[in-house]
């Protein structure tokens, strides 16, 4: 049962940024989308760094937070950004 919970957490962590990036890039808000992806990437890097250095964060918790939440969020956000960009180009060019 725990595996279903972990899979659900990773799916939610990937789908929310995917949907958000599609909406932001399709509406032309590239700067906000880039800022949000940079924040998620920054959290990912800090947690990866914290998993190898003892400075107050539990290494196992840091690695699991990075791998279960922020890595799927970055992958989902990147895929959503690509889809939003392609849909925006299609709308701008008038192709159907």
N, C-alpha and C positions, 0 to 999 in steps of 0.2 A: 504494500500500500504506500510505502514511503517513496517508491520509485515513481508512482503516479503523481505524487505531490511535487517531487523535484522536477519532473517533466512539465507539469503545469506551471510551476514557477518560471522555468526557463522559457516556456512558450509565451507566457504573459509578458516577461521581460523583453522578449524579442518583438512581439506584435504591437505593443504600445508605441515604441519608437518608430516602427515601420509605418504605422498609420499616421503618426504625427509628422514624419518626414515627407510622406506623400502629400499630405495637405499643405505643409509649409512650402515645399518646392513647387507644387503645382500653382500655388497662389503667388509665387515670386518672392517669397521672403527667405532668400538665400542666406543672408547674414545671420538671422535668428537660428536657422537650421544648422549652420556651421558652428555657431556658438554652443548650441545644445549638444552637438556631437563632440565638441572639444571638451566640454564639461564631463561627459560620460567617459571619454578617453582618458582624461586626467584622473578620474576616480579609479579607473582600471589600472593605470600605471602606478598610482600610489599604493593600491592594494597588492599588486605584484611585488613592488619594492618592499612593502611591509612584511610580506611572507618570508623574506630572506634576511631581514634585519630586525633585531630585537629593540623596538622603540615604542612599546606600549600597546601594540595591536597584536592580538593572538594570531600567530602565523597560519594556523589551520583555518580560523575564521576569515582571515584576509584572503587566503587562496580560494576558499569556497565562495566567498562573496564575489570575488573577481570572476571566477569561472561559471558560477550559477546565475549571476545577475548582469554584470557589466559586459562580459564577452557576448552573450546573446543580444544585449541591448545594442552594442556596437555593430554586430552583424546585421541585425534587423533594421537598425537605422541606416546603415549603408545601403542595404537593398532597397529600402523605402526611398532614400534620396535618389538612387539611380532610376527607380520607377517614376518618381515625381518629376525628375528632370526630363525623362523621355516623354512623359505625357504633356509636359509644358511645351516641349519642342514641337510635338504633334499638333497641339492647339495653336501655337504661333504660326506654324507653316500652313495651317489650313488643310492638312491631309486627313483623310477619313479612313 
